Amino acid sequence: MLDGVSDKWSILVMAALHLSARRFSELRRDIPDLSQKVLTQTLRKLERDGLIERIVTPTAPPRVDYLLRPLGQSLFARFSPLATWAIEHRAEIDAARSMYDARK
């Protein structure tokens, strides 16, 4: 279970859905480095695990929204401090990586 939900794409998708439901195209804009194929796989995996819900509105063309279910909200609450830490220390991490790569 942890292997499936702790990858960076799952966490980023849950973070994007944490505030409100999103359409596929909105998620693509929110997470620009994520390919369409990997986003589709990630959404299916999260839906299968009961963490997100896929809602189809029968319009022409059909509207599909994704939202974080209560189970996903409770999981994201555990990941949120880690995500906040990563954002706050991104510059330091990038600098450390650059120094390391320069030595190699």
Residue, then its C-alpha position, 0 to 999 in steps of 0.5 A: m500500500l505504501d509503495g503505491v501512494s508514496d510516490k511523488w506523483s501520487i502525493l502531488v495529485m493528492a495535493a492538487l485535489h486537497l483544496s477542491a475537485r479538479r478536471f484532468s486538464e487542470l491537474r495537467r496544468d497544476i503538475p506540468d512535469l507529469s505526462q498525460k500517461v503517468l497522470t492517467q495511471t496515477l489517477r487510476k491507481l488512486e481511484r482503485d485504492g479508494l483515495i480519489e473519486r472520478i465523477v462523470t457528468p453526462t454532458a456533451p462532451p462528458r465532464v470528468d472531475y476528480l476529488l479526494r475522498p475522505l480516505g484520501q484526505s486523511l492520508f494527505a493530512r499525514f503527507s502534508p507536513l512532509a510536502t511543506w518541509a520539501i517546499e520550504h527547503r527546496a533551495e537548500i536541497d537544490a544547492a546541495r545536489s548541485m554541489y554534489d553533482a559538481r564533485k562527481 
